[in-house]
Amino acid sequence: RRQSRLAPRPGPMVAIGAVGLLGKLGVLFVKQASKPFSNYVKREAKQHPRVSDLLVWVGRGVHATNINISRVITGQGWLSRGGVSTMAPITRDKAIETGAELLGEGIIFTVAGATVAVELLRQQRAKQATEEKAKDNERRQWEAVRLAQTEREQILKQLTALNKRVEELEERGSRKGSGSWLR
């Protein structure tokens, strides 16, 4: 016979590995695409009037939180909300920029968290598949043990029946006086 010039077809494990690799590359692509997407969203959010008002509110809240944390760290104490604030005000443009940065980081963090969750789910499914395979293998082994035990019991019954028959034949032969039938 002539051998084919073509290489043998890859087995199912190669195909599964390729799917896993493509999945990981897809996750990596999504993670890399999240930064430009985040920049686009920030740019568009700054230009939209209602969203920019929200960004001002968020930016000023972030600024106040940063000032309070700095004061606590340096031992100056927390600024009260009802009292007179010695905090320097933040400009609208700076507040929009701060709010947009928080929005962008939130998008990137959300995408990263989602990719981690997807990877954990994939690993969990792979682990479950491996465990299921192991359980199936154990079930097959126990079934083989049960089958072997059943066969053993049948052979023992047959052997007992044969021994009983041999004893009957020997007894019949000794009654006739001709000795054992085995001679």
N, C-alpha and C positions, 0 to 999 in steps of 0.2 A: 504494500500500500504506500501511496505517496502521502507524506505528511503535509498538512496545510501550512501555508506561509503565515497565516493569521495566528495571532496569539490566542490562547484559550480565553474564553469569556470570563470576566470577573464574577465571583460568587456574590451572594446576597450581602455578605459582610462588607465587601468593598462598596457596594451601593449605599448601605446604611452609613458607612463612614463618610462617603461623599456628601450625603444629605446633611449629616452633622456638621461637616466642614462648611458647607454652603450656609447653613443656619448661623454658625458662628461668624462667618464673614458678613452675613446680613445684619447681625446685631452690631458688629463693629462699624458697618456703614451707617447705621442709624445713629450710633453714638457720635460718629464724626460729623454727620449732617446736622446734628442738633445745635452745634455752635453757630454755623451760618444761619440756620433757621431762627435761632434766638436773636441774632443781630438784626435780622429782617423784622421780626416782631417788635423789637425795641424801637427800631427806626419808624415803623408805621404807628406804633402806640404814641410816640412823642408828637406826631403830627395830627392825631385825632383829638378833637377838643374835649370830648367827654372822658376819653381814656387818659388824656394828659391831666385832667383835673384829679382823677383817681391816682395817677402817678405822683402828683404833688402831695396829696394826702398821705400816701405810702412813704414817699421820700421824707416828708417832715416827721413822720412817726419813726422812721429809721434813724434820722438825725437826733431826735430827742432820746431815743433808746441808747444810741452811741454816747451821747453826752452824759446820760445818767450812769451808764456802765463805767465810763472814764472817771466820773466823780466818785463812785463807790470804790473803785480800785485805788484811787489816790487818797481815799479817806475823807473826802469832802462831804459825803452823804448824798442821799437821793433827793432830787428836786421834787417838791410836791406839786401836784397838778393844780390844786386850788390856790396855792400861794403865788407870790411874785416870783417870776422866773428870771434868773440871771443868764439864761441861755441866749446865745447870739442867734438871731433869726437866720434862716436859710433862704436864699433867693428862690424864686419860682423855677428858674432854669436849672439850678443846682438840685432842687427837690425832684424835678422831672427826671433829671439824669440819674439820681439815686434810686428813684422808683423804677425806672427802666432797667437799671442794673440788677435790682432785686428780681424783677420780672424775668430777665434773661437768665439769671442764675437759677431761678425756680424752674424754668423750662429745661435747662440742662440737667438739673438735679432730678427732675421728674423722668426725663428720658433715661438717665443713668439708672434710676431706681427701677424703672420698668424693664430695662434690659437685664438687670440682676434678677428680678422676679421671673422673667422668661427663662433665664438660664437655670435658676433653681427648679422651676417646674420641669424643664427638660431633664435635668439630672434626676429629679424625683421619679419621673416616668421611666427613665432608663433603669433606675434602681428597682422599681416595681417590676419591670419586665424581667430583670435578672432574677429577682426573688421568685417570680412566678415560674420562670424556667427551672429554678432549683426545686421548687415545690413539685412541679410536674415530674421532674427526674426522680425525686424521692417517692412520689406516688407510683411511678413505674417500677422502681426497685422493690417497694413493698408488695406490689401486685405480683412481681416475679417471685418474691419470697413466699407469698400465699400459694401461688401456683406450684412451687416446688414442694411446699408442705403437703398440699393436696395430692400431688403425684407420689410423694413418699408414703402417705397414708394408704393410697391405693396399692402400692407395691407391697407394703407390709401386710395388707389384707390378703393379697394374692399369695405372698410367701407363707402366711399362716395357713391359708387354704391348702397350698401344696404340701406343707409339712404334715397337716392333718391327713391328707390323702396318702402320703408316703407311710405314715404310721398305720393307717387302715390296711394298706397293701402288705406291709410287713407282718401285721397281726394275722391277716388272712393266710399268708404264706406259712407262718409258724404253726397255725392250727392244722394245716394239711401235712405238716411234718417234712416239708421239703426244704426248710431253711429259708433264708432270706431270699427274696426275689432279686436282690441286687447282685448276687454272686454270679 
